[in-house]
Amino acid sequence: MIDEVLVVFTTLPDDAAARDLARALVESRTAACVNVLSSCRSVYRWQGAVESADEIPVIIKTTRGRYPDLERELRSRHPYELPELVAVPAVAGLSGYLDWVREATRPAP
């Protein structure tokens, strides 16, 4: 279903990078809304070692139809070699809000 609303998660290394990505995604209409959250501590295994870093979590609202463009744009702008990018379907929500996400992510005519 191309107009299914998705909630997409990623992290960035700092607030400036997160804000820049958020603005770019909304301006390009690949996202209706992007929440840039406060810093968190991530602990993860990378190249065989346990690492930790302060990161900025980002929550992106888009549609399944716009997801490929969002992924392409995120990968081109993201500073990490392998960025976190996880999308989950919004299985329920306020219908007016979900309709707004669909409308806000339609490519401009």
C-alpha positions, 0 to 999 in steps of 0.5 A: 500500500503506497500511501501507508504511513511509516515511522522511520528511526535514525540517529545522527552524531550531533544536533546540527547534522540532525537539524540539517537532515530534518529540514532537507527531508521536509523541504523535499517532501520526503517527510511530513514531519521530523522530530529531533530528540535530545541526545542519548547514549548508544551502545553497539557492536561495530567491527567486532568491538563494543562501542558507545557514543552520544547520538541524536535520535530522529523520528521521521513520518513519511509514506511507503511510497516516499520511503525509497526517496527518503532512504536515498536522501538520508544515505546521501546526507548521513555522515555514518558509513552504515546509518541506522534506518528502521521503518515501521508501519503506523498500524493505527493513528488519528485519521486526520494526522495520517491523512496530513502525513500523506498530503504533506509527502505528496510530490509538488505538482 
